[in-house]
Amino acid sequence: MADAGPSTAPVEMKNTYEYNGNFPITKPICPARRGANRCLREATVACSRCLIIAYCSLECMIGEMEDHPCLEAYSVEALKTKTNEKTSCHEAFWGEHAATDVLNLPENEGRMFEGHLRLLFLGVSSLRHLVYTVTKIPDTARPQLSATLSETDSLHFTRLILIVLLLADETVHPIINAEAAIHLWYSYRMTIKVRDHIEKVAITPLRTLASDVMARFQDGTFQALTLHPLELPCGKFKVFVELNRAKWKLLLDKLPNDHPSPPRYDLAITARVAAALDHPVPNDHPYHRMTPSRQVGVVQWRVNGVLAPYGHPMDDFRMFNPIFLCDPPRGSLDEPLAEWPMELFDYPCGPAQDDVYGKMFYYVRDLFIAFQRRARDLAMTIRIISRGLEELPDWAVATERTQHFDRIEATSAFETFSSFTTIAMLSGLLRHKDENPAATLLACSREMVNTPVVRLLPELKEDLRAEQRLLWTRSGTALDEYAPPLVGTDLSSVEAVRRRLGLIMWRDWDRFSECFLNYPTPFDRLVDHVGTEVDPPAERGLRAAANMLNIVLKDPNTITNRWPNRFVHSHNDRPGRVRFDRWLSWVDTRPERWLEWQRVGSLRMQEWQIFADVGWKHLILGKRWSMERVVGEFWESWDYYLLDGRAAEAEDQEIDKKEVKGADEEKKKKKQKAKMKMKKNAKKK
C-alpha cells in the first residue's frame, strides 16, 4: 500500500556496462598516481579509515596516504560559517523534496492498465518525478502517457529541454546519455567528450530550432504573445516545446553561441572555491551533525562541484557546464541529495560504502538508463511549457485543453505560494473522480509538524511543553540511546541539536498535522459566507476552504507514502542508529507529508475564476491589503455572481412560464377549433 513506509531497496538494473567505444564510462577505479599517470585499475580495496575512496591494492592505498589524508582532505575554510545565518535565508536551486511515483499503477489504475493518462508537473527539477514514475511502471502495463512539465526560470527550463533531448536520443548507448544528463543536470565541470556529446545531441539541434523560431517571430509568421507548440527531433518519444517569444529569446540567450575553447583548469577551480567561500555553510546546516565521512563529501562537492564518486580522477574535467558557464548559480553549492529518495544511501557503489555522492551518481545513472529503456515501450509525449501558477488557468482555457489531468504534482507551488492559492489555481485542471477515481492533485508539505504556526496552536502547547522537558530527562524510547538527555544548558551544542531533532522524530506526526489542517485560516470567514448559501460548514481550516472548490483530501493516501521520511511510528520503535544518523544529516529534517486531493464536483468557469482570483490576491496583495479587504472583495464578487445567477434563474423561470402559458393557449385554440369543426359536421349531417 502507499502508506506502508519508505523503501530502502536499490533500484533493480538488468545489466551493467563499463565502456562504449572511446567514451569513458564511470566505474570504481584506482585513483593512485604512478609517476605522471594514474593507476586506473579496478578499485577493490576501500580506505579503512574513511570508506569513501577505494584502491586496486594495499600497495596503492599506502602509497597515496600522504596525498589522501582522509578526513582532513580539505581546508575547513571552504565551510566556514557566518554567525546567525540560517539555511532558510539561502535561495534553493535544487528540488527540495524527493522524487516520487505519482502513478502507483498497481494500487490505482491497475497492473494491466493500457489507457491514456495526462500528467502535470510543476516546479524546479520536475523531470525527476517523471523519470522515477516511468521506471516504476509495471512491465505488464502499457499506459499512454502525456506529461506536461512547467519550469518558469530560464536556466531551469533550458536545462530541462536539453536533458530531455539527451534522454530521448537513440544514436548511442543509453549509459552515455545517462552520464551526460547527470553532468548537465548537476556538475559545474565536465570532460570535453561529455561536453561534445551534449553539444551534438542537444545544444546544436535546440539552438537551430530556437534561431528559426525567432526568425519567424521577426517576419510576423508567429505572434509575440501566442504559444507555438513545436515538436523537437527525438527518437524514443515525442517532445513539444510551447513558449512565447520572450521565453524563446531567453532560451536562445542561455545557449552558448559556439563551442568554447577549454578554460584554464586552475581558473575553473579558483572560481568554484571563491563561490564556496562567498557562500559559507550556515550555522544550522546539517553539516554540523554529519559523520566525518559525510562532511568530507560535502566539502568536495562544494569545492569541485562535480557529481561523481569521491575518488574519481578530475584531471579531464576541464570544460564548464554549458548552462552554468563560469558562474555557479545561487544555491547550487547546496547539496542536491534531497531531489532523490533516501534509498540511495543503500545503493551499491563499489568498495567505498560511505561515499554518498558516489551512491547518488550510480543511483541516478541507473534510473536514467531504466527510464530510457522503458520509454521505448510506452507511447509517451512530453510537453515543456513555462507558465507560472497564476497563468495556468488562462493557459488551459487559451489552449483549449478540453481534457483534464489525471495527476498534478504541485509541491513547489504548494510551498512557494499559499496552499489555498495553489488548490484554487489548479482545481479546475484536475479530472473529476467520476471519470478517473485515481485522479489526484499531489503536494508534499513540510509545514505541518515543526513550524512556527504549529508551535502556536493551543491544542499542541502541552505536547510541546512535555517535549521540552524531555531534553534533560529520559523519554523511555530508543532516543535515550541514540541521543542521551542533556547534562548542561547549552542548546546550541551538537548533542542538544541531536536530542531536539530526535524528539521531533518521536512526535505523533499525524496528530500535529491534523491540528495544522484544521487550523483556522484567513479563509474561514470566506467559508462561513459561502456556507450560508447552502449549509453551515462542518469543517474548518484548509479542508473546508478546499471543499468550496469541490476538492477533498483523500484519507488514506492511495498513491504516495503519507510520511516518506518517517522512520518512527510508535513509542517503542527502534529505527537503528545508522538510520537515525542518516536522518539527522539529511539536507532537510523537517517532517514531510504527502497530501492527496480529489475532485468530487464541478465548478462553473466563472466560479473557478472567482476563487482563483481571491487566492492570488491573498498571496500578492496580502502584504498591502488586509485580509478583511481580500475576503471582502471575494464577498462582493461572489454576491454579484449569486445575484446574476438568481436573476438569470428568475428570467429563465419567467420565460418558462410564458412558454407554458403560450402552449396552454395554443392547446385551447386547437380544442376550440376541433369543437367548431365537430359542430359543423353535425349540422351537415
N, C-alpha and C positions, 0 to 999 in steps of 0.2 A: 504494500500500500504506500501511498505518497507520504504518509506521516511516520513511516517505520523508523527513520533515523538516517543520519548521514552515512554515505557509503565511503569506505576507505579502500575498496578493491581497485587495483590498477586497471586501466583500460586494456581490453584484450586485443592484441595485434596478431595477425595471422603469419606475417613474415618479417624478417629483419634484413635490412640492406646495409651495405658498407660503402661501396663505391659505384659510380656510374660514369664511365669514361674518365675524363680528366677533371671532373668536378669533385673536389674533396668532400666527402660526407663525414659529418661529425661522429666520432665514436671515442670510447675511453682509450687514450693513447698516453704514452710516457712523455712528459714534458722535459725530461732531464737533458741538459746540454752535453754534447760530446764534441768538444772543441768549438768550432764556429757553427755547428749544426745541432739540431735536436735529435733525440733518440727516436721518437715517434713509433716505437713498437707498442704492441697491445699492453695496456695497463692491467696488471693483475694483483698488485700489492698496494694496499692503501696505507697512507701515513698513519701510524698507530696513535699519534698524538692529537691529530685534528680530524681525521676521517673525511676530509674534503678534497683531497688530492691523492692520486694513485700513480704508481710507477710500474715498470715492467719487472723490476727485480729489487732486492735489498741493496744491491750494489749501486744502482741508480739513485735510490732513495737516500742512502747515506751520503753519496756524492753531492746531493742537492741540499743538504741540511743548511749550509751557510746561506744559500740563495732562497731557501724556503724556511724562514724562522717561524713557520706555523702561525700561531695565534698572535704574533706580533708583526704580521706581514706588512701592514700599512700604518702610517702615522695616524694617530687619533685626531690630528688637526683636520682631517677630512670629515670628521664627525663632531667637531667642536660645537657645543650647544650655545644658544643665546638665552640669557636669563629671561624667565617669564614668558617665553614664546611658546605658543600652543600649536599642536598639529592642526587644529581646525582653522588656523589662520592661513594655512597653505592652500593654494589652488590645486585641485586634483586634476591630473592629466589622464591617469588610467581609470578604468572602470572600478567602482568601489565595492562591488559585490560579485560573488562567484557566478560563473556561467551555470545555467540550469536547463534542464529538458522541459520545454514549455508544452510539449505534447503528451508525454507519458501515455502513448497509444495503448499499451496493454490494459491500463486501468480506465481508459476512456473510450475512444472510438473503436478500439479492438485491435488484436494482433493481425487480423486479416484485412484491415481497412485498405481500400483502394480508391476512395473518393478524393474530392478536391478540398484542400484546406488553405485558407488565406491567413497569413501571419503578419503582424506589425511589431517591429522592434524600434524602440526609441532610445536615444542617448549614446554616450561615449562607448566605443568598442562594442557596439551591439552585435557585431558579427559573431562574437564568441558564443552567444546564445544559440544562433542558428547552427554553427558548427557542432556544438555539443548536442543539440537536439537531433540533428540528422544522424550523428553517429549512434544515437540511442534507439533509432527506429528498428523494430524487429525485422529480421530477414524475410519474414512471411508477409509483411505489409508493403504495399506499393502506393503510398499516398501521392497525389499530385499537389506539390507544394508551390504556393505563390507567396514569396516573402518580400515584404517591404521594409527597408531599413532607412531610418532618418537620422542624419548627423547634421548639426547646424554649424559647427565650427569648420572653417575652410580647410584647416590642416587635417582634421579628422575625416571629413568626407573625401578629401583627396587620397588619403591613406587607405580608406575603405575601398574605394574603387580599384586602386592598384592591387590590393591584396586579393580582392575577388577575381580580378583578371589572372593573377598568378594561380589561384586555386582552381580556376576553370580551364587552365591551359592543359593541352594533351600532347604537346610536342616533345616532352621529356618525361622522365620517370617522376612519379608523384613525390618522392622524397626530396628531389631537387627543388620543386615548387614549395614544398613544406618548409624547408630550411630558409629559402629566400623570403617566404612570407613572414617567418619568425623574425628575421633580422630587419625587415622593413617595418614590422609592427613595433619592435621593442628596441633594437640596437642603435646606439649612437654612431657606431662604425661598423664596417663590413669589409670583406675581401673584395678585390677587384672582379673576381669571377662571379661572385654573387651580385655585385653591382651591375655587371654587364648583362647578366641574365634578367634582372629586373628591368633594365633599360630596353632589352629586346622584346620581352614578353608583355610588359605592362606600360612603361612610360612612353615609348615611341608610338604605339597604337592610340593611346589616350591623348597624347599631345596632337597627333594628326587629326583626330576626331574633334578635339576642342578648338583647334585652329579653323577647321572647316565650319563648325557651328558659329564661331564668332564672325566669320565672313558672311554667313547667311543673315546674321543679325544686322550687319552693316549694310548689306544690299537690300534689306527690307523683306527678305523672304520669311524671316522669323520676326515676331513681335517681341519687344523687350520684356514685357511682363508675362508673356504666355509661357506655360510649361510645355516643353517639347520632349516627350519621351523618345530617346534614341537607343537603338539596340547596339551593343558593343560586340565586336567579333570574338566569340568564345567557343570553346569546344564542348565542355561537359553539360552546360545548361545555358539558358537564355539570361542575359543580363541587360537591363534597361536603366538608363540614367535620365532622370527627369528634373531638370534645373531651369531656372530663368536666366536671363542674360547676365545679371550681376553675379550669380553663382558660377556660371561658366567662366566668367572673367577671373574670379578668384581662383578657380581651379587651374586655369592656364598659368596664372601668376605663380602658383605653388610648384608647378612642374619646372625642372631645370631645362633651359633652352637647348643645351647641348651637353655632350659628355664631358664633364670637367676633368682636368688633369688631377692625378692623385696629390692631395695636400701633404705637406711635411708631417711625418709621423709625430715628431715632438710637438708640433703645433696642435695637433688633434688632442694629444694627451693633456697639454697645458690648458686648453680651452675647457675640457671636462673637469679637471681638477679645480680650475678657477670657479666654475659654476658650483661645484660641491662646497667650496669654501664660502662662496657668497650666500649659499642657502644651507646653513648648518642644520643638524638634526635638532628639533625642539626638545625641551626638557621632559615632555610627557610621551616621547616616542617609544614604541615597543623595543627599540634597540637596547634600552637600559634593562630590559627584562630577559634578553636573549641569552642563550648559551654562547660561549666564546666562538664556537664554530659558526653559528648563525651570524654573529657580529662581524666576523671576517668576511663572510659572504656579502653582507650589506655594504661593507667598506669597498670591496672590489666592484660591486655594482655601481656605486656612486662615482668611483674613480674611472673605471673603464667604460661603463655604460653599454656593455655587450652581454646579451643573454646567451650564455654558453657555459659549459662545465667549468668549474673553478680552475682546473689545471690545463685547460685548452690553450695552446700557444696563440698569442695575439700578434705575432710578428707580421702576418699578412693582412691584418685588419687596418688598412690604411685609407680606405675610402669612407667619406662621410655618408650617412644616411641621406638619400636624395630629398627626403621630406624634411628632416631636421636641419640639414645643411650643417653649418658650423655652430649653430646656436641651440643648445638643448632647450626645448620648450619648458615653460614654467610648470613645475610639478612633475616633470619627467624623471627627476632624481629620486623620487619616492619609489618604494618597492611596487612592482607590478603584480606581485603574487596574488593579490585579492581578486584578480579577474578570473581565477580558476578555483575549483573546489579544493578543500584541504586534503582530498585523497591523493593529491600529487606528492605529499610527504612520503607516501608508501610506494611510489613508483620506482621501478628498477632503473639504476643509472650506472651500473658497474660497481667496482670495489669501493668507491668513495661514497659511503652511505649517508654521510652528513652533508653532502653537497646539495643544498636545497635548490640552488639555481640550475645545477645540472639536472636535477629531477624535473624541474619545471620545463627545461628545454626539451628533454626526451618525451615528457608527457604531452606537451603542446604539439611537438612534431608528429607524434603518432596519432594524435587527434586529427591533425590536418591531413595526414595520409588516409586515415579511415574516412574522413569527410569526402575526399576526392573519389575514393572508390565507391562509396555509397551514392554519391551524386550521379554517377554514371547510370545507375539503375532507376533513378527517380525522374519523373517529368517535372523538373524544378525550374522556376522562374524567379530571379532576384531583381527587384526594382529598388534603385537607390534614389532617395529624394533628400532635400534639405529644407525641411519645414519645421518651424518651432511649434510648440504645443498649441499656442493661440491661433496658429494658421491651419491646423489640421481640419477643423470643422468646415471652413470655407474651401479648403483643398478638396475635401471629399465631395462637396457639392459642385465645385467648378469643374472637376474632372469626371463628374457623373459616375462616381463609384457606387453603382446600384447595389453591389454585393457588400456585405459586412465582413468583418474579420472574425475568424474562429479563435484566435489567440491575439492578445495585445500585451506585450511586455513593456511596462511603463515605470519601472523603478526609478530611473533617472529623473523623470518628470515628477514623480511622487515625492522625491526628496528635495528637488530643486524648487518646485512650486508647492502650494498648499495641496493637501490631499483632496479637498473638495474641488479645487480648481481642476486638478487632473481628471477626477472622475467626471466632472461636468463637461470637460472638453472632449473626452473620449467615449462617453456613454452612448452617443449616437452612432459610433463606429463599430460597436460590438454586436455580433449576431445574437438574435433572440434565442433563448433556450429551447423554444418550441421547434426551431429549425435545426439546432445542434445543441443537445443537452450538455455537451462538454465545452461549449464556447465560453471563454474566460478572459477577464481582464486581470493580469497579474502584476503585483507590485511588492517589492521587498522593503520593509520598513525597519530602521534601526532606532526608532524614536519611542518605543513602547515599553521599555524596561528600565532604562537608566538615562533619563534626560531631565533637565530642569522642570519640565511640565509634570513628569511623573512624580518627582520629588515633592511637588506642591499639592498633589491630590490628597484630600483629607482622609480618605479611607485607607491610604497606604502609609500614613505617618507613623503609626505604631509599629508596623513591619520594619520601617527604616530605622526607627529608634532601637529596636531589638537587634537589628543587624549591626548597628554602630557599636553596641555593647560587646558584640562577638569579636570585635577587633582585638580585645585584650583577654577574652575568656574563651574556653573551649566550646566548640559547636557540636561536638559529638558526631562529626562526619569525617570522611577521609581528608577533608581540607586541613584538619589539625596535623596530619602527617605531611601533606604537600607544602603547606604554608602555615607554620605554627602561630599561635596567638602572639601578639606583640608584647615586648617587655617594656620598652620605652614609649615615649610620646611623639617621636619623630615620624610624622605621617608622610614625609617625602622620601623616606628610605625605600630601597628596593624591596625589603621584607614587608614593609607596610603596604606597598602597592600590590604585591603578590597576594597578601591576605585580603585586601579590599576587593580586588578583582575576583578572587576565589569566592568570596561571599556572594558576589553578584552571580557567579556561576551556579551557586546552590539556591538562588531565589526561585520562587514559584513564578516562572515567566508567564504562564497562562493567566494567572490572577492579575499580574501587573498589566499585561496587555489588554485584558478585558476592561479594566478600570480606565485605561487610556482611551479605548474605543468608545466608552460611554461618557467620557469627559465632556461636559457642556461646552460646545463650541460657539463662536460668534453667530453661527447659523441656526442656533436653536430658536431664536426669535423668528427667523425666517421659516423654520419648520412649523412653529406654532401658527404662524399666519396662514401658510398654505394648508396646514392640517385642519383649520377651522372650516375650510371649504368642503372637506369630506368628513373625516373622523379625527378626534384628538390623537396625536402621535403616541404610539405605545413605547417607543424607544427614544433615547437621547443621543447626542453626540454624532460622530461621523456616520454611524449606521443609519440614523434617522435622516441625516442630510442626503445620504446616497439613495435612500428609499424614495425620496421625492423624484429622483431621476429613474425610478423603476430598476435600480441596481441594488442587489442584495449580496451580503457577504456569505460565501459558502462555508459551511461547517459540517463535517470536516473538509480539509483540502482533498481534492481528487487528482491534482497534477503534481504539486510540489510538496516537499517535506516542509511542514509548517515552521520548524526551527532548524535550519540547515547547520548552524554552528553550535547546537546544544548537545552536550555530552552528559549532563546530569539531569535526570528526570524525577528523581526521588531523593529523600533524605539519606538513604542508605547506599546510593550509587557510588561506585569506585571507578572513575574513568581511567585511572592509572597515571603515574607521574609523567610519563612521556607525553601522553595526550594533553595533560594539564599544562605542561611547559610549552607545547606547541601552540595551544590556545592563547597563552599569555604573550607569546612572541609573534602572533599573527598581526597583520597590518592594522586591523581594526577589531577590537574585542567586544564591541557593542553587540548585544543580542539581536539577531536578525529574524524577523518573522515574515514569511510569505503570506500575503493576503490574496485571496481569490474572489473576484466579484463576478456575478452572473446577471444578465439582463432578463428580467421577468415580465416586462411590459414595454409598451411603446410610447414614445413622446412625439407629438407633432413637431415639425421643424421649428415653428415659432416658439414652442415651449423650450425646446433644446437650446435655441439661441439665447433665450432669456436667462436660463440657468448658466450657460457658458459665459455670458456677459457679466453676470454678478460675480461669478467665480474669478474672472480675470480682473475685475475692478477691486476685489478683495486683495488680490496679490499686488497689483501695480499701484493702485491709488490708496491702499490702506495706510501708507506712510503719511499721506497728506489729508486723507479723509478719515473721519471717524467711522467705526463700523455702523453707527446709527445711520449715517448718510448712505453707506453702501447698501445696507439692508433696506433703508427707506426707498432708495431708487428701485430696488427689486420689487418692493410692495407696489410702487407706482406702476411699473411695467406689468407686473402680474395682474393688478386690478384692472388696468386698461385691457389686458388680454382677456380677462374673465368677462368684463363688460362688453368687449367686442364679441366675445363668444356668445354671451347671453343675448345681445342684440341680434346677432346673426341667427341664433336659435329661434328667437321670437319672430324674426322676419320669416324664417323658414316655416314656422308654425302657422303664421298668417297666410302665407302662400298656400300651404297645405289646406287650410280652412277654405280659402277661396276656390281652390281646385275641387274640394269635396262638395262645396255649395254649388259650384258650376255643374259638377257631374250630376248632383241631385236634380237640379233644374232641368238638365238635359233629359234625364230619365222621365221626369214628369211630362215634359213636352212630348216625348215619344209615346208615353202611355195615353196622353190625351189624343194624339193623332190616331193611335190604334183604336181607341173608343169611337172616335168620329167615323173612322173607316167602317167599323163594325155596324154602327147605326145606319150609315148609308147603304151598306149591303143588305141590312134587314128591311129597309124601306123598299128597295128594288124588288125583293122577294115578295 
